[in-house]
Amino acid sequence: MKRQNKDAAKRIYSTRNAIFGYLIGLIFPVLAYLSEFLKTKGGFSLNTFQQFHLENPLFWLVDFIPVFVFCIIYFTPQEEHGNWMTSLFKKIDHSNSYEIFKQKTFYESLVNNSPAAIVTMDADQKIISVNPAFTKMFQYTQEEVHLKDLDVTIAADCDLCQAQEFTQTVLQGGNIHGSGKRRRKDGTLIDVEIYGVPIFLEGKRVGVLGMYIDITDRIRSEEIIKESELRYRSLFHDSPISMWEMDFSLVKEWIDALEFNKEDELRLFLEKMSHFEREFSSLIRIIDVNQATLLLYKAHDLEDLRKNIDGIFIEQSIGPMQSTLLALFNGSHQIETEIPQRTLDGMILHTIMRLSLVNGFEKDWSRVHLSVLDITERKWAEERMRFLTMHDSMTGLYNRAYFETELKRISRGRQFPLSVIVCDLDNLKTTNDQYGHTAGDAIICKTASILLESFRADDIVARLGGDEFAVIIPNLEEDRVFKIVERLQKNLEQYNRTLLVGDSTHRVNLSIGSATTQNEAEVAELFKLADQRMYREKLKKRASSSKGSTFNKN
């Protein structure tokens, strides 16, 4: 009975496999007929099937394939052919296993060669595996950390709470990204950037993947940069020199839009441009200035300076500003120039401006550092020294050295006719002897004032020393020079009439001589001739004075 049941089970098993094989065998004739129908584009009918068999007898063989497969499977003993379906699915399963193997190999290669430290944990937060980068970063091997708690193993005491919060977030299905300090095996702390994601399998969380990137060097670099920035800001704001941080990007765009290829083209354009200082001030942007700048320019605050930036540029600023732009156009990154400016309350400043393009901003000029050194006092001192080298300290007239230099220069410049007038005070020695040198100095200063009133602004009036004065008159005919001398004498007489009768202390009497030449060859004798004529006039006055004294005695 058992044997009969076993035989019946075998027949049922064989019949089932044979039927399944028959159904698979039907695929071949179906595909063959479908292909033929597509070629002929005919309809499905019995006549069409008959036509296929007549034209191609192989279709009879195709029709027999399902029956052939059925018979082979049914009549072949089971122990010989085995379960052919099982063999088929084994091949399919082998193919899927190969794909899984490839993916597994790819994942392992990715993890093992990653520069980031990677750790995988199970659902209970126990370490399952670590990659070589983890071992290198934290000094723990796979065996040392297997099934240990990750947070307890590497979290620093100060960051343990943070690490546990991160872990709970991931265990609850969330992703985390943060940074903190973690402890290595030797106890040293490192700064790390932390990523954590849950691992799901068929919708169920089965573990956690963590990734650590060592950012110790980056943190240290950022701290160094921050310290440098703080030092720079401290130096910037506390510096006694005016410091500016500017944005010249609009100036760069403006120059680029002009599309000049040569410096000379840009220079010519700038020189012909009216109100250049206004255009320039409208294009620059003040990012920041220090307290010394606000004090120097008499600005209430940064916003006050920004609103009135055009007010600090004067006509004398245009040349240095244009030179600065040309230097930037030619690729200079550091420029120094002397530039006059004006404070917001109208005072003139003489400054030395140093401009530097900040590294990394050379292409767009969006970061420019300026330092402005106030040299107004030095400039005044230089002007005073230059004035004293050319002028008489008592009267403010030009001195002998300047007179002689200008006489040579003007003669070489062929500014003819050229005249020289020499004047000498008649009563200075007597005044000094009778009333003192203070009275004599007053007469000298008054004489200088009368001379300046009598001559043109272009004429060079000088005190040669003591009681002697001289004047250079270029480009004027001799008859006009005589009229100027007459005007001088009238001015002297007019002044003397204002004095009280008998006041000889303040009286001004001049002996005057003049000479005029039309060519450079006679310039060397010009001063000598004028001096001789002045001396002859002085002798005449003395002779006349002597006769007057004799007549009074008689």
Backbone torsions as a table, in degrees:
resi	resn	phi	psi	omega
1	MET	NA	-43.8	177.9
2	LYS	-62.8	-38.8	-178.9
3	ARG	-66.2	-41.0	179.2
4	GLN	-62.3	-42.8	178.0
5	ASN	-61.8	-38.9	-179.8
6	LYS	-66.4	-42.9	179.4
7	ASP	-64.1	-40.2	179.6
8	ALA	-64.0	-38.2	179.1
9	ALA	-65.6	-37.2	178.8
10	LYS	-66.3	-41.8	-179.1
11	ARG	-64.5	-42.4	178.7
12	ILE	-61.9	-41.8	-179.0
13	TYR	-64.9	-43.6	-179.3
14	SER	-66.4	-42.2	-179.7
15	THR	-63.1	-40.8	179.9
16	ARG	-62.9	-44.0	179.8
17	ASN	-67.5	-36.5	-179.2
18	ALA	-66.2	-42.8	178.8
19	ILE	-62.9	-40.9	179.2
20	PHE	-64.1	-39.2	177.2
21	GLY	-65.8	-37.6	177.8
22	TYR	-60.6	-45.4	-179.7
23	LEU	-61.9	-39.7	177.5
24	ILE	-67.1	-38.6	179.4
25	GLY	-62.9	-27.3	178.0
26	LEU	-62.8	-20.1	-179.3
27	ILE	-59.3	-38.6	-176.1
28	PHE	-64.8	-53.0	178.7
29	PRO	-64.6	-36.2	178.9
30	VAL	-60.6	-46.1	179.0
31	LEU	-63.9	-39.3	-179.2
32	ALA	-64.1	-48.1	-179.4
33	TYR	-66.4	-39.8	179.9
34	LEU	-61.3	-41.4	178.4
35	SER	-63.4	-40.9	-178.4
36	GLU	-69.6	-39.9	177.3
37	PHE	-60.7	-39.2	179.2
38	LEU	-66.1	-34.5	178.8
39	LYS	-69.4	-46.1	-174.8
40	THR	-85.1	-17.5	-177.4
41	LYS	54.2	34.2	179.1
42	GLY	-94.9	167.4	179.4
43	GLY	-84.3	163.0	177.5
44	PHE	-78.6	117.5	177.8
45	SER	-159.2	161.9	179.6
46	LEU	-63.5	-37.0	178.5
47	ASN	-62.7	-36.5	-179.7
48	THR	-65.6	-42.3	177.8
49	PHE	-62.0	-42.2	178.9
50	GLN	-62.4	-39.2	-179.3
51	GLN	-64.8	-39.1	178.4
52	PHE	-61.2	-43.4	-177.9
53	HIS	-67.9	-35.2	179.4
54	LEU	-69.6	-39.7	-177.8
55	GLU	-77.6	-30.1	-176.3
56	ASN	-141.1	97.7	-177.3
57	PRO	-61.6	-16.1	-179.7
58	LEU	-63.3	-20.1	179.7
59	PHE	-62.9	-28.4	176.7
60	TRP	-63.7	-38.4	178.3
61	LEU	-67.1	-40.0	178.7
62	VAL	-62.4	-39.8	179.7
63	ASP	-62.3	-29.0	-173.8
64	PHE	-84.7	-12.1	-175.0
65	ILE	-57.7	-47.4	-178.8
66	PRO	-60.2	-39.3	179.7
67	VAL	-67.0	-40.1	-179.9
68	PHE	-62.0	-45.0	179.3
69	VAL	-63.9	-40.3	179.7
70	PHE	-59.7	-47.6	-176.5
71	CYS	-64.8	-43.4	-178.0
72	ILE	-60.2	-45.7	-176.9
73	ILE	-69.2	-39.7	-173.8
74	TYR	-71.1	-44.1	-173.3
75	PHE	-90.7	-8.6	177.5
76	THR	-81.5	130.1	-179.4
77	PRO	-59.0	142.6	-175.3
78	GLN	-64.1	-36.1	-176.5
79	GLU	-70.6	-18.1	-178.5
80	GLU	-89.5	-46.9	-176.6
81	HIS	-91.7	-13.0	179.6
82	GLY	63.2	-169.3	179.8
83	ASN	-88.3	100.4	-176.9
84	TRP	-66.2	-25.2	176.3
85	MET	-67.7	-39.6	178.7
86	THR	-62.0	-40.3	178.5
87	SER	-62.4	-40.8	-180.0
88	LEU	-63.2	-48.2	-178.6
89	PHE	-69.0	-27.0	175.4
90	LYS	-64.1	-38.5	178.3
91	LYS	-66.0	-42.1	178.9
92	ILE	-63.5	-43.3	-179.6
93	ASP	-64.6	-35.2	178.1
94	HIS	-65.2	-39.3	178.3
95	SER	-63.4	-44.6	178.5
96	ASN	-64.8	-38.0	178.9
97	SER	-63.7	-35.4	-179.9
98	TYR	-66.5	-41.1	178.6
99	GLU	-64.6	-42.2	177.7
100	ILE	-63.3	-39.4	178.3
101	PHE	-62.1	-42.9	179.0
102	LYS	-63.2	-43.5	179.4
103	GLN	-64.2	-40.8	179.0
104	LYS	-63.0	-43.4	179.0
105	THR	-63.5	-42.1	179.2
106	PHE	-62.2	-45.3	-179.7
107	TYR	-62.7	-45.7	-179.3
108	GLU	-63.6	-40.0	178.3
109	SER	-65.0	-41.4	179.6
110	LEU	-62.9	-46.3	-178.6
111	VAL	-67.6	-45.8	-175.0
112	ASN	-69.4	-27.5	-178.3
113	ASN	-101.2	3.0	179.4
114	SER	-70.9	137.7	175.9
115	PRO	-73.5	-14.1	178.4
116	ALA	-88.2	144.7	177.4
117	ALA	-75.8	122.7	-176.8
118	ILE	-120.6	135.3	178.9
119	VAL	-134.1	138.1	174.8
120	THR	-113.4	141.2	-178.3
121	MET	-129.8	157.3	177.7
122	ASP	-86.1	-175.5	-176.3
123	ALA	-65.5	-16.1	179.8
124	ASP	-100.2	14.6	176.3
125	GLN	69.3	26.6	176.2
126	LYS	-97.7	139.7	-176.4
127	ILE	-71.0	127.4	176.6
128	ILE	-97.5	-47.3	-177.6
129	SER	-151.5	155.0	173.1
130	VAL	-133.7	153.1	178.9
131	ASN	-94.8	169.9	-178.2
132	PRO	-57.4	-34.1	-179.8
133	ALA	-64.2	-34.5	176.5
134	PHE	-64.6	-44.7	179.1
135	THR	-61.7	-40.5	-179.6
136	LYS	-68.8	-39.0	-176.0
137	MET	-74.9	-45.5	-173.1
138	PHE	-106.2	-4.4	174.2
139	GLN	71.8	11.7	177.8
140	TYR	-101.6	137.2	174.4
141	THR	-87.0	169.9	179.1
142	GLN	-58.1	-43.3	-176.9
143	GLU	-67.1	-32.1	-176.4
144	GLU	-73.1	-26.9	-175.0
145	VAL	-112.4	0.4	-176.9
146	HIS	-59.4	126.9	178.5
147	LEU	63.7	19.0	174.8
148	LYS	-95.3	160.6	177.8
149	ASP	-75.5	124.1	-174.4
150	LEU	-64.7	-47.1	-175.3
151	ASP	-62.9	-43.1	-180.0
152	VAL	-65.6	-31.6	-175.3
153	THR	-74.3	-44.9	-171.1
154	ILE	-120.3	-12.2	-177.4
155	ALA	-73.6	133.6	175.1
156	ALA	-69.7	153.9	-177.6
157	ASP	-56.2	-39.5	-177.6
158	CYS	-71.2	-21.3	-177.3
159	ASP	-113.9	12.1	-177.1
160	LEU	-63.9	-42.6	179.5
161	CYS	-62.6	-42.1	178.6
162	GLN	-61.7	-44.5	-178.6
163	ALA	-61.7	-42.4	179.9
164	GLN	-67.4	-35.3	175.8
165	GLU	-65.2	-41.8	176.8
166	PHE	-58.6	-46.3	-177.8
167	THR	-62.1	-43.9	179.7
168	GLN	-62.5	-38.0	178.5
169	THR	-61.1	-45.1	-179.2
170	VAL	-69.5	-40.6	-179.8
171	LEU	-63.1	-25.5	177.5
172	GLN	-88.4	6.5	174.7
173	GLY	99.9	4.0	-179.4
174	GLY	-95.9	164.1	175.2
175	ASN	-100.2	147.9	178.5
176	ILE	-129.2	150.8	174.1
177	HIS	-149.0	121.0	-179.1
178	GLY	-162.2	-165.5	179.3
179	SER	-146.8	159.2	179.7
180	GLY	178.8	-170.8	179.0
181	LYS	-105.0	139.2	176.8
182	ARG	-130.2	151.9	-172.6
183	ARG	-100.3	134.4	175.1
184	ARG	-86.5	174.0	-177.5
185	LYS	-61.2	-35.4	-178.7
186	ASP	-82.1	2.9	176.4
187	GLY	94.2	-10.7	179.1
188	THR	-72.7	150.2	-179.3
189	LEU	-103.1	142.0	175.8
190	ILE	-130.0	151.5	175.4
191	ASP	-87.6	131.1	-177.7
192	VAL	-132.5	150.1	169.3
193	GLU	-98.1	133.0	-167.2
194	ILE	-118.8	132.3	172.8
195	TYR	-125.0	140.3	176.8
196	GLY	-143.6	133.1	179.3
197	VAL	-137.0	145.5	176.3
198	PRO	-77.8	152.3	176.7
199	ILE	-107.2	123.6	-179.2
200	PHE	-112.6	143.6	174.2
201	LEU	-134.1	115.7	-178.1
202	GLU	54.3	42.6	175.7
203	GLY	80.9	0.4	-177.8
204	LYS	-114.1	132.3	178.5
205	ARG	-73.6	123.1	-177.0
206	VAL	-116.1	-7.3	-178.7
207	GLY	-179.5	-171.8	-177.7
208	VAL	-136.5	141.2	174.1
209	LEU	-116.3	126.7	178.8
210	GLY	-118.1	147.0	-179.7
211	MET	-135.8	135.2	-178.4
212	TYR	-124.7	133.2	176.8
213	ILE	-120.0	126.2	-178.9
214	ASP	-73.1	116.2	-179.6
215	ILE	-117.6	22.9	-178.4
216	THR	-58.9	-47.6	-179.5
217	ASP	-64.6	-38.8	-179.9
218	ARG	-65.5	-42.2	178.6
219	ILE	-63.2	-41.5	179.7
220	ARG	-64.6	-41.8	178.4
221	SER	-63.6	-41.4	179.0
222	GLU	-63.9	-37.8	178.5
223	GLU	-67.0	-39.5	178.1
224	ILE	-64.1	-43.3	178.7
225	ILE	-63.0	-41.0	179.9
226	LYS	-64.9	-41.6	177.7
227	GLU	-64.2	-40.9	178.3
228	SER	-63.7	-40.6	178.6
229	GLU	-63.3	-41.5	178.5
230	LEU	-65.2	-41.3	177.8
231	ARG	-63.8	-43.8	179.5
232	TYR	-60.9	-45.6	-179.2
233	ARG	-63.2	-38.1	179.0
234	SER	-65.3	-46.5	177.5
235	LEU	-63.4	-39.3	-178.1
236	PHE	-62.8	-53.2	-173.4
237	HIS	-78.2	-27.9	-177.3
238	ASP	-94.3	-4.0	-177.7
239	SER	-65.1	138.6	176.4
240	PRO	-75.7	-10.0	178.7
241	ILE	-95.1	143.4	178.7
242	SER	-63.0	122.9	-178.7
243	MET	-122.4	135.9	-179.5
244	TRP	-127.3	143.1	166.9
245	GLU	-117.2	118.1	-168.7
246	MET	-123.2	161.9	173.6
247	ASP	-120.9	112.2	-179.4
248	PHE	-105.3	18.2	-174.9
249	SER	-63.3	-36.7	178.4
250	LEU	-67.7	-33.3	175.3
251	VAL	-63.9	-42.4	178.7
252	LYS	-62.6	-45.3	179.2
253	GLU	-62.8	-38.8	180.0
254	TRP	-64.5	-44.7	179.3
255	ILE	-66.2	-42.6	179.5
256	ASP	-62.2	-36.7	-179.5
257	ALA	-66.8	-25.1	177.9
258	LEU	-70.4	-25.2	174.3
259	GLU	59.6	41.3	173.3
260	PHE	-87.1	137.4	-179.9
261	ASN	-98.4	-21.4	-175.8
262	LYS	-121.1	150.7	179.6
263	GLU	-62.7	-40.3	-178.0
264	ASP	-61.4	-35.7	179.5
265	GLU	-65.6	-44.4	179.0
266	LEU	-66.8	-41.0	179.6
267	ARG	-60.3	-45.6	179.9
268	LEU	-61.6	-39.9	179.5
269	PHE	-64.4	-44.5	-178.6
270	LEU	-65.9	-38.4	-179.2
271	GLU	-66.8	-32.8	-179.1
272	LYS	-87.5	-7.8	-175.7
273	MET	-77.4	127.8	177.6
274	SER	-86.8	146.9	-180.0
275	HIS	54.4	44.5	-179.5
276	PHE	-59.6	-39.6	-176.2
277	GLU	-62.8	-33.2	178.2
278	ARG	-69.9	-42.6	179.6
279	GLU	-62.6	-43.9	-178.8
280	PHE	-63.4	-46.6	-177.9
281	SER	-65.7	-25.9	178.4
282	SER	-77.0	-17.5	-176.4
283	LEU	-96.5	-22.4	-178.0
284	ILE	-86.3	149.9	-179.8
285	ARG	-124.4	130.0	177.5
286	ILE	-89.8	118.8	176.7
287	ILE	-85.7	-47.3	-178.9
288	ASP	-161.6	153.5	172.5
289	VAL	-139.1	162.2	178.3
290	ASN	-95.3	176.7	-176.2
291	GLN	-64.4	-34.4	179.7
292	ALA	-61.2	-32.8	178.2
293	THR	-67.6	-45.1	179.5
294	LEU	-61.3	-39.4	179.2
295	LEU	-69.1	-40.9	-177.3
296	LEU	-64.5	-43.0	-174.9
297	TYR	-95.5	6.8	177.2
298	LYS	58.3	41.6	178.1
299	ALA	-97.2	142.7	179.9
300	HIS	-69.6	-41.0	180.0
301	ASP	-159.6	-177.0	-177.5
302	LEU	-61.9	-41.2	-178.7
303	GLU	-65.6	-36.8	177.4
304	ASP	-62.2	-40.9	178.5
305	LEU	-67.2	-40.8	179.1
306	ARG	-61.6	-42.1	-177.7
307	LYS	-68.4	-28.7	-173.1
308	ASN	-115.7	25.3	-177.0
309	ILE	-60.7	-33.3	-179.5
310	ASP	-68.4	-19.3	-177.9
311	GLY	-75.8	-15.2	-177.2
312	ILE	-86.0	-11.6	-179.5
313	PHE	-96.7	134.1	177.9
314	ILE	-119.3	177.9	-176.8
315	GLU	-59.3	-36.4	179.9
316	GLN	-71.0	-11.0	179.0
317	SER	-80.1	-18.6	-169.8
318	ILE	-62.8	-47.2	-178.8
319	GLY	-56.9	-53.6	178.1
320	PRO	-60.7	-36.3	179.1
321	MET	-65.2	-42.5	178.6
322	GLN	-65.2	-40.8	178.1
323	SER	-62.3	-37.6	178.1
324	THR	-64.2	-45.1	178.7
325	LEU	-62.6	-40.5	179.1
326	LEU	-64.5	-38.4	177.9
327	ALA	-65.4	-42.2	176.4
328	LEU	-63.2	-40.9	179.0
329	PHE	-59.9	-34.9	-179.1
330	ASN	-84.3	2.2	175.0
331	GLY	97.9	7.3	178.0
332	SER	-70.8	140.5	179.6
333	HIS	-106.9	-16.0	177.9
334	GLN	-134.8	127.2	-173.8
335	ILE	-136.2	138.3	175.3
336	GLU	-128.0	132.5	-178.7
337	THR	-150.8	153.4	174.8
338	GLU	-94.3	126.6	-173.7
339	ILE	-140.0	122.6	174.0
340	PRO	-74.7	143.0	179.0
341	GLN	-141.8	-174.8	-178.2
342	ARG	-138.0	141.3	175.3
343	THR	-76.5	166.8	-178.3
344	LEU	-67.4	-17.5	176.5
345	ASP	-98.2	10.8	170.3
346	GLY	98.0	0.1	180.0
347	MET	-79.6	141.0	179.9
348	ILE	-81.5	133.4	176.7
349	LEU	-113.9	140.8	168.8
350	HIS	-108.8	122.3	-172.5
351	THR	-134.2	157.4	167.0
352	ILE	-111.0	121.6	-177.2
353	MET	-106.9	128.2	175.1
354	ARG	-112.6	121.8	-178.1
355	LEU	-113.0	134.8	178.2
356	SER	-135.6	130.3	171.6
357	LEU	-78.5	129.0	-179.9
358	VAL	-68.8	139.4	178.8
359	ASN	-55.9	132.5	-179.6
360	GLY	96.0	-10.7	-179.1
361	PHE	-120.0	23.2	-177.6
362	GLU	-69.2	-25.7	-176.0
363	LYS	-80.8	-36.7	-175.5
364	ASP	-112.7	-5.0	177.7
365	TRP	58.6	27.6	-176.5
366	SER	-80.4	-9.3	174.7
367	ARG	-134.1	114.6	-178.9
368	VAL	-131.0	132.2	175.3
369	HIS	-103.9	133.0	178.0
370	LEU	-122.3	138.0	167.7
371	SER	-123.1	132.3	-175.9
372	VAL	-119.4	117.5	-179.3
373	LEU	-101.2	121.7	-179.7
374	ASP	-78.6	115.4	179.6
375	ILE	-117.5	23.9	-176.9
376	THR	-59.0	-48.0	-179.2
377	GLU	-63.6	-41.9	178.2
378	ARG	-63.2	-38.9	179.3
379	LYS	-64.1	-43.1	177.7
380	TRP	-62.2	-40.6	178.8
381	ALA	-63.8	-42.1	177.7
382	GLU	-64.0	-41.3	178.9
383	GLU	-64.2	-38.8	179.1
384	ARG	-66.2	-42.4	178.6
385	MET	-63.6	-41.5	178.1
386	ARG	-65.1	-37.9	178.5
387	PHE	-63.8	-43.9	-178.7
388	LEU	-67.7	-30.7	178.2
389	THR	-72.4	-18.5	-178.1
390	MET	-111.4	-14.1	-171.9
391	HIS	-123.4	156.1	173.1
392	ASP	-77.6	127.7	-173.2
393	SER	-66.8	-27.8	-177.6
394	MET	-80.2	-46.7	-171.3
395	THR	-101.6	-19.9	-175.1
396	GLY	82.2	-3.1	174.9
397	LEU	-73.4	165.1	175.0
398	TYR	-63.4	151.4	179.1
399	ASN	-93.6	179.0	-176.4
400	ARG	-61.5	-42.2	-177.5
401	ALA	-61.0	-45.6	179.2
402	TYR	-66.3	-39.2	179.4
403	PHE	-58.3	-46.9	-177.5
404	GLU	-68.7	-38.5	178.4
405	THR	-64.4	-45.0	-178.9
406	GLU	-68.7	-33.0	177.7
407	LEU	-62.7	-41.4	176.6
408	LYS	-67.7	-43.7	-178.7
409	ARG	-62.6	-47.2	-177.8
410	ILE	-64.6	-37.2	179.6
411	SER	-66.4	-36.6	177.1
412	ARG	-70.0	-27.4	178.5
413	GLY	-80.2	-0.2	175.5
414	ARG	57.7	44.5	176.3
415	GLN	-90.7	69.4	-176.8
416	PHE	-103.7	152.5	-0.6
417	PRO	-64.0	152.3	-179.2
418	LEU	-127.3	126.8	-177.2
419	SER	-122.0	151.4	174.7
420	VAL	-129.5	133.1	176.2
421	ILE	-117.1	130.4	178.5
422	VAL	-115.0	129.9	-178.5
423	CYS	-124.6	144.4	179.3
424	ASP	-139.0	131.4	178.1
425	LEU	-69.9	135.2	-175.5
426	ASP	-85.8	-30.3	-168.9
427	ASN	-117.5	19.7	-174.0
428	LEU	-68.9	-43.9	-177.4
429	LYS	-63.6	-40.1	-179.9
430	THR	-65.0	-42.5	179.3
431	THR	-62.0	-44.2	179.3
432	ASN	-62.3	-39.9	-177.3
433	ASP	-71.0	-39.3	-174.5
434	GLN	-86.8	-38.2	-171.9
435	TYR	-117.8	-3.1	178.6
436	GLY	96.8	163.4	-176.8
437	HIS	-69.4	-22.8	177.5
438	THR	-63.2	-43.3	176.6
439	ALA	-65.2	-39.1	178.4
440	GLY	-64.1	-41.9	178.5
441	ASP	-63.1	-36.0	179.0
442	ALA	-64.5	-38.9	177.5
443	ILE	-65.4	-40.7	179.0
444	ILE	-60.9	-46.1	-179.2
445	CYS	-65.4	-39.2	179.0
446	LYS	-66.6	-37.8	177.0
447	THR	-61.7	-42.3	178.6
448	ALA	-60.6	-41.6	179.9
449	SER	-63.9	-42.8	179.9
450	ILE	-65.8	-37.8	178.6
451	LEU	-63.4	-44.8	179.9
452	LEU	-62.5	-36.1	179.4
453	GLU	-70.5	-26.1	-171.5
454	SER	-89.0	-23.0	-175.3
455	PHE	-109.3	166.5	-179.2
456	ARG	-73.0	162.6	-179.6
457	ALA	-66.9	-30.0	-178.6
458	ASP	-80.8	-13.5	179.5
459	ASP	-75.9	147.4	-177.2
460	ILE	-101.6	108.1	-179.5
461	VAL	-100.9	124.5	-174.2
462	ALA	-133.3	151.0	169.0
463	ARG	-102.6	117.2	-175.5
464	LEU	-81.9	-16.3	180.0
465	GLY	136.6	146.7	178.4
466	GLY	58.4	-120.7	-178.0
467	ASP	-105.6	17.6	-174.4
468	GLU	-108.5	134.0	178.6
469	PHE	-128.6	158.9	177.6
470	ALA	-150.4	155.0	-178.7
471	VAL	-135.8	136.2	173.1
472	ILE	-104.6	127.0	-179.2
473	ILE	-123.1	103.1	179.3
474	PRO	-90.0	155.9	170.8
475	ASN	57.5	46.0	179.0
476	LEU	-146.1	131.4	-179.8
477	GLU	-66.4	157.3	-173.1
478	GLU	-63.9	-36.6	179.8
479	ASP	-64.4	-33.1	176.7
480	ARG	-70.6	-34.5	177.8
481	VAL	-63.5	-39.9	178.1
482	PHE	-60.5	-38.7	179.6
483	LYS	-66.1	-36.6	177.4
484	ILE	-65.4	-38.9	178.1
485	VAL	-64.2	-40.3	176.9
486	GLU	-62.2	-40.0	178.1
487	ARG	-63.7	-38.7	177.5
488	LEU	-61.6	-45.2	-179.7
489	GLN	-64.3	-39.4	177.4
490	LYS	-63.6	-41.6	178.8
491	ASN	-62.5	-37.1	177.5
492	LEU	-65.5	-45.0	-179.9
493	GLU	-64.0	-41.1	-179.9
494	GLN	-62.5	-40.8	178.4
495	TYR	-65.1	-45.9	-176.9
496	ASN	-63.8	-30.2	178.9
497	ARG	-69.1	-20.9	179.0
498	THR	-77.0	-11.6	-178.2
499	LEU	-83.9	157.3	177.1
500	LEU	-67.9	150.5	179.0
501	VAL	-62.2	129.8	179.7
502	GLY	87.0	-0.3	179.2
503	ASP	-84.0	91.6	178.5
504	SER	-91.8	-5.7	-178.5
505	THR	-67.3	-37.4	-175.4
506	HIS	-108.2	6.0	-176.1
507	ARG	-72.8	139.2	-179.3
508	VAL	-115.5	118.0	175.8
509	ASN	-124.8	126.1	-177.6
510	LEU	-118.3	139.0	166.1
511	SER	-97.0	129.9	-170.4
512	ILE	-125.0	135.2	173.0
513	GLY	-135.4	143.2	-178.7
514	SER	-135.5	157.1	176.7
515	ALA	-150.8	147.6	-177.6
516	THR	-132.9	141.0	176.9
517	THR	-132.7	157.2	-179.6
518	GLN	-109.5	-2.4	-176.8
519	ASN	-145.8	160.9	-174.8
520	GLU	-68.1	-27.9	-176.3
521	ALA	-63.2	-28.6	-176.3
522	GLU	-94.3	-1.2	-176.7
523	VAL	-63.3	-37.3	-178.1
524	ALA	-61.4	-30.3	-179.0
525	GLU	-96.4	-4.0	-173.3
526	LEU	-64.0	-50.6	-178.6
527	PHE	-63.5	-41.0	-179.6
528	LYS	-62.0	-40.8	179.8
529	LEU	-65.7	-43.7	178.9
530	ALA	-64.1	-38.3	179.9
531	ASP	-66.8	-38.0	177.9
532	GLN	-64.4	-42.3	180.0
533	ARG	-66.0	-37.9	176.9
534	MET	-63.7	-42.0	-177.7
535	TYR	-67.4	-37.0	177.6
536	ARG	-62.6	-40.6	178.7
537	GLU	-64.7	-37.8	179.1
538	LYS	-64.5	-38.7	178.9
539	LEU	-66.4	-37.9	178.4
540	LYS	-62.6	-42.7	179.4
541	LYS	-62.9	-39.8	179.9
542	ARG	-65.9	-42.3	-180.0
543	ALA	-64.4	-42.3	179.6
544	SER	-64.7	-37.7	-179.6
545	SER	-67.3	-37.1	179.9
546	SER	-67.2	-41.9	178.5
547	LYS	-63.1	-40.2	179.9
548	GLY	-62.9	-37.1	-179.2
549	SER	-69.9	-40.2	179.5
550	THR	-65.5	-42.4	179.5
551	PHE	-61.8	-39.0	-179.7
552	ASN	-67.5	-34.7	-179.9
553	LYS	-68.9	-40.2	179.9
554	ASN	-67.7	NA	NA
